[in-house]
């Protein structure tokens, strides 16, 4: 979701639900890692993320999908059909 907020901020427009879903599908191509408080391999990183001050990355403590910025494809932008004037 933070990637969607970032994209909205970069282009200065709010996305429709359909556009958000399209971006989410494109981000799945990056094969994000799931960070969980119940998995021993990721519980420490999960705690680091959840200990950030407000605004918190999540209000509800559940699994978080994390992608490395270097892996985010530019194709996320190509899925958007926005009119700029």
C-alpha positions, 0 to 999 in steps of 0.5 A: 500500500505504501507503494501506491501512496508513493505513486499517487504522490509522485503524479499528484492524483488519487487512484481509483480502486481499479487502478490500485488493483492494477498496481498491486497486480504489477507489484506481485511480479517482484515476488515480494517477501512476506514479513511475519511476526510468527516466522522466526526468520522475519520476526526481528525485521517485523518488530523493527517495522512495527516500532517505527513512530507515527505514521506507522506502516500498519495499524493492525499487526499482520503479515507485511509484503516487502519488495526491494526498491531496486526490484520494483518494475517501471511497468507499475507506471505503465498500467496507469491510464490517467489523463494529465492536462 
